[in-house]
Amino acid sequence: MAQVFETDVVVVGAGNAALCAALAAKESGADVLVLERADEPQRGGNSAYTAGAFRVAYRGLEDLLTLVPDLTAEERETNDYGSYTQDQFFDDMARITQHRTDPELAEILITRSFDTLRWMTRLGIRFIPMYQRQAFRTDSGGFRFWGGLTIEANGGGAGLVESLFDLAHKHDIDVWYESRALQLVYERPQGVTGVVVRRPDGDVVVKARAVVLASGGFEANAEWRTRYLGRGYDLAKVRGSRYNTGDGIRMALDIGAEPYGNWSGAHAVGWDRNAPSYGDLSVGDGFQKHSYPFGIMVNADGQRFLDEGADFRNYTYAKYGHDILAQPGHFAWQVFDEKVAHLLRDEYHIREVTRVKADTLEELAGKLEDVDPEGFLATVREYNAAVQDEVPFDPTVKDGRGTRGLAVPKSNWANVLDTPPYRAYAVTCGVTFTFGGLHVTTDAAVLDVDQAAIPGLYAAGELVGGLFFGNYPGGTGLTSGSVFGRIAGSEAAAYAGS
């Protein structure tokens, strides 16, 4: 016979969205239990594997100082942080998702982004400028930020998770590790009244007045990936947690929740070809390879297959993994010369990276494993001849330095490959999270297939469907998790106390 435990609010999951929900529920006066399927060293879901970037609407330096109050006087004077208005955020969400984002959910995400991060700051989460990933030095010696993405959690995703767990402990929130939620307890007409949980010492029925699902998507479920994302996705790498197998989504669907959003879509990036099958917390997001706008990318035939300079990296990286997976052998090589070596992100310098280096293009061609060398050299000759080198190169803006006459153009940041040594990095597809999930209201309540809210059930984070379609503006995932996590926790606590 299963043991029984009682609480006000139970949160399924233990990443950023889940812990924001737990903290918001506790702040509202509820007793809270957090269920983490992983053991303690692997805790934190996908959030622990991220770079920790948050996309937030802000009007300028004064707003930014609310979130990053410890900027020095020199940083304030010499750096160009710009602004990122709500209108710009709306435009990016619409453009990147091909106008398929749910407008009501997008509005909540955008209009509450700043206030939610301000709430996190008040709780004790520290944010810092993204100097290494989202800024370039200008001639004046300061940094100019680009792409609408300016801040990250101190310590990246790992630091964010550590800080959130510290806050959970400080506020006496219970966390159960190695505790996998198996089934929602659903009693008509009152609704969801608990969760069946599998623990190492046996199953437990957690009775609760409200449940928040925040256990991520189904990207670590190879069968579901292949079923919903398509052929070849069983071969994709998983960037983050091995535990995100869709349990929260499945439990909700089992009681009649409505599936929603882009079930055939996912956040999929260029990821080291020889990375492990699942994320490695000791490496974090270091297996990603996102400096491709400053070079070219070729497949097994030695041919380019996408526009590396179509937009800023953080508007294209989450979809280019799909294109890489579609290539022969499911891989590609990114190629750079010495002129742009200083622009390569930190992840290109880690010990685990798959790379080759050569003093001539001919030598490099022979080192690109599984690539047709003659095809590669022909591609480089054609590309070099097409570069509009009369246009100045500027990595801080979409500079219009493109190519002429190519079947696959490069729209910005095109440079002739002519300066040795040459470097190349092998990549495949790394899936971060899936876009399909549950349908929720703007109050984070889960809807059933008849468009009615399921009493006592809320959701936040990557298992919420409807926000992203085909692509994703970088840094929006953590922001979405925090915004809807805070809402879900507050609403769950209110429901539990009603």
HELIX and SHEET records of a PDB file:
HELIX    1   1 ASN A   16  GLU A   27  1                                  12    
HELIX    2   2 GLU A   40  GLN A   42  5                                   3    
HELIX    3   3 GLY A   45  TYR A   49  5                                   5    
HELIX    4   4 LEU A   61  LEU A   67  1                                   7    
HELIX    5   5 ALA A   73  THR A   78  1                                   6    
HELIX    6   6 GLN A   86  ILE A   96  1                                  11    
HELIX    7   7 PRO A  103  THR A  111  1                                   9    
HELIX    8   8 SER A  113  LEU A  123  1                                  11    
HELIX    9   9 TYR A  131  GLN A  134  1                                   4    
HELIX   10  10 GLY A  156  LYS A  170  1                                  15    
HELIX   11  11 ALA A  222  TRP A  224  1                                   3    
HELIX   12  12 ARG A  225  LEU A  229  3                                   5    
HELIX   13  13 TYR A  233  LEU A  235  5                                   3    
HELIX   14  14 ASP A  247  ASP A  254  1                                   8    
HELIX   15  15 TYR A  292  PHE A  294  5                                   3    
HELIX   16  16 ARG A  313  TYR A  315  5                                   3    
HELIX   17  17 TYR A  317  LEU A  325  1                                   9    
HELIX   18  18 PRO A  328  HIS A  330  5                                   3    
HELIX   19  19 GLU A  338  LEU A  343  5                                   6    
HELIX   20  20 ASP A  346  HIS A  349  5                                   4    
HELIX   21  21 LEU A  361  LYS A  367  1                                   7    
HELIX   22  22 PRO A  373  ALA A  386  1                                  14    
HELIX   23  23 GLY A  461  LEU A  463  5                                   3    
HELIX   24  24 THR A  476  GLY A  497  1                                  22    
SHEET    1   A 6 ASP A 174  TRP A 176  0                                        
SHEET    2   A 6 VAL A  32  LEU A  35  1                                        
SHEET    3   A 6 GLN A   3  VAL A  12  1                                        
SHEET    4   A 6 GLY A 202  LEU A 213  1                                        
SHEET    5   A 6 GLY A 191  ARG A 199 -1                                        
SHEET    6   A 6 ARG A 180  GLU A 187 -1                                        
SHEET    1   B 6 ASP A 174  TRP A 176  0                                        
SHEET    2   B 6 VAL A  32  LEU A  35  1                                        
SHEET    3   B 6 GLN A   3  VAL A  12  1                                        
SHEET    4   B 6 GLY A 202  LEU A 213  1                                        
SHEET    5   B 6 ALA A 453  ALA A 459  1                                        
SHEET    6   B 6 ALA A 445  LEU A 447 -1                                        
SHEET    1   C 3 ALA A  53  PHE A  54  0                                        
SHEET    2   C 3 ILE A 151  ALA A 153 -1                                        
SHEET    3   C 3 PHE A 127  PRO A 129 -1                                        
SHEET    1   D 2 ALA A 135  ARG A 137  0                                        
SHEET    2   D 2 PHE A 143  PHE A 145 -1                                        
SHEET    1   E 3 LYS A 237  VAL A 238  0                                        
SHEET    2   E 3 TYR A 422  THR A 434  1                                        
SHEET    3   E 3 ALA A 266  ASP A 272 -1                                        
SHEET    1   F 4 LYS A 237  VAL A 238  0                                        
SHEET    2   F 4 TYR A 422  THR A 434  1                                        
SHEET    3   F 4 ALA A 332  PHE A 336 -1                                        
SHEET    4   F 4 ILE A 296  VAL A 298 -1                                        
SHEET    1   G 3 LYS A 237  VAL A 238  0                                        
SHEET    2   G 3 TYR A 422  THR A 434  1                                        
SHEET    3   G 3 ARG A 355  ALA A 358 -1                                        
SHEET    1   H 2 PRO A 259  TYR A 260  0                                        
SHEET    2   H 2 GLY A 437  LEU A 438 -1                                        
END                                                                             
